[in-house]
């Protein structure tokens, strides 16, 4: 995260220092902070560039967010 906050460990997503874990934390933060509005379509082809990860990594992070009801 750009605010200097360390990335927490994620028991179900693996450590936050993995690509999937880091993408999950960043996406979750942006959802909770309202940067990704409720009901908006999260398109992998756009988000992968914004978050600097590949499509597969982003899909895994999004699947974790779905399992968290986000």
CORHU-V691169 format. One record per pair of residues at least 6 apart in sequence whose C-alpha atoms are under 6 Angstrom apart, sorted by the first residue. I is the first residue (numbers start at 1). J is the second residue. D is the distance in Angstrom with one decimal. If there is no record, write none. Layout:
i:I j:J d:D
i:I j:J d:D
This chain:
i:7 j:16 d:5.9
i:9 j:15 d:5.0
i:9 j:16 d:5.2
i:13 j:21 d:5.7
i:15 j:21 d:5.9
i:16 j:22 d:4.8
i:20 j:57 d:5.4
i:20 j:61 d:5.4
i:24 j:61 d:4.7
i:30 j:36 d:5.8
i:48 j:54 d:5.7
i:48 j:55 d:5.9
